[in-house]
């Protein structure tokens, strides 16, 4: 085996490892963003429902008056707005789609890393698979 071929294989292994680390970071960031948006949507939607429900249930028996009703409506509206904006941003930014795509690419990179470690495929097959991953998931690949 020539020194150039050994160096080329070392570079390929290093590229796969670097891409794997980058993909793990990207997926972690997408997961964090997705969780934040989902939790924000759920809490704000529940808050709006709770405020409106409590206000309606208590009603006039609590003598909350016009100002109390206004305050409750404003709070419920703010919660509703937050929920709508959060849900809209999640959909518009395609956060869940990006998370899914990142997880798929990460899975393929992890598989490739295992294949390199076990030597189950030829270097030509490994190179071809890495090139395919780079084409389908370019954001996950370094360089």
N, C-alpha and C positions, 0 to 999 in steps of 0.2 A: 504494500500500500504506500503510495507516494505521500510525501509531506504535505503537498497541496490538498490532497484528498482528506487527510487527517484534519488539517486546518479547516477545510470546508465543513466537515462534519461537526467539529467543535463549534463553529460559528452557527450552524443550524441548531444545535442543541441549546446554545446560549440564546438564540432568537426565540425559540419555543419557550424557554424558561422565562425570558423577559416578557413575552406576550402573555404568558400565563399569569404572571404577577400583575401586569397591567389590566388584564381582563378581570381578575379577582377584585381589584380596586374599583373598576368601573361598575361591576355587578353590585358590589357593596354600596356604592354611592346611589345607584338606581334603587336598590332595595330600601335604603334609608329614605330617599325621596318618596317612593311609593308608599311606604308605611306612614310617613308624616302626612301625606295628602289624604290617605284613607282614614286615618285617625282624626284628622281635622274635619273631614266631611262628616264622619259619624258623630263626633262630639257636637259640632255646631248644629247639625240637623236635629239631634236629640235635644239640645239646649232650646232650640226654637220650639220644638214640640212640647217640651216640658213647661216652658214659660207660658205658652198659649194655653196649654191644658190646665195648669194651676190657676191661671187668671180666670179662665172660663168656669172652672169648678168652684172657686171661691166666690167669684161674681160680686154681686151687690151685698151679699151677706157680710162681707168683711168691710163694707163701707170704704172701699179703696178710692172711690171717686174718680172723676175725670182724669186727674193727674196720674193716679195709679194705673188707670187703663192705658193712658198715653205712654207711660214709662214701660209698661209690660209689652205693648205693641212695638215700641222702638227696640227694646232688647230682643224680642223675638225676630224682628226684621233684620237686625244686625247679625244674629245667629244664622238666619236664612241666607243672607247675603254671603257670609263667609262660606257656608256650605255650598252654595251655587258656584261661587268663584273657585273654590277648591276643586270641586268636581269638574268644572269646565277646564281648568288648567290641567288637571290630570288627563283629561281626554285630548285636549289640544296639543299638549306636549308629548302625548303618547308614552307616558311614563311606564305604564304596565307593559306596553309593547317593547319598549327598550329593555326593560328588565328581562322579559322573556327571551328576546334576541341575545342579550348578553349572557344569560344562563346557558342558552344553546351553544353559543360560541365557546364559553368557558368549559362546558362539558366536552366539546370536541378537542380543545387544547389539552385538557386533563387526560383524555384518552390517548392523544398523541404522545404526551409525556410518558405515560405508562408503556406505550408501544416502544418508545425509544429505550426506556429502562430495561424492558424485557427482551428487546431485540426480536420481537415477533414479526416485524416487517422488514423488508429490505430498505436500504437508505434511499433508493429511488422512489419506493412507495411512500416512505415517510416525507420525502421532499414534495412529492405530488400532493399528499394530503395537506401538508402545511400551506402549499400554494392555494389549494381550494379553500381552506379556512380563511386565508388572507383575502381572497376574492369575495367571499360571502360576508365576512365580518371584518372589514378593513379597520374599523375603529378600535378593534381589540389587539391589533398587531403593531408592534414597535417598529420603527424604522421607516 
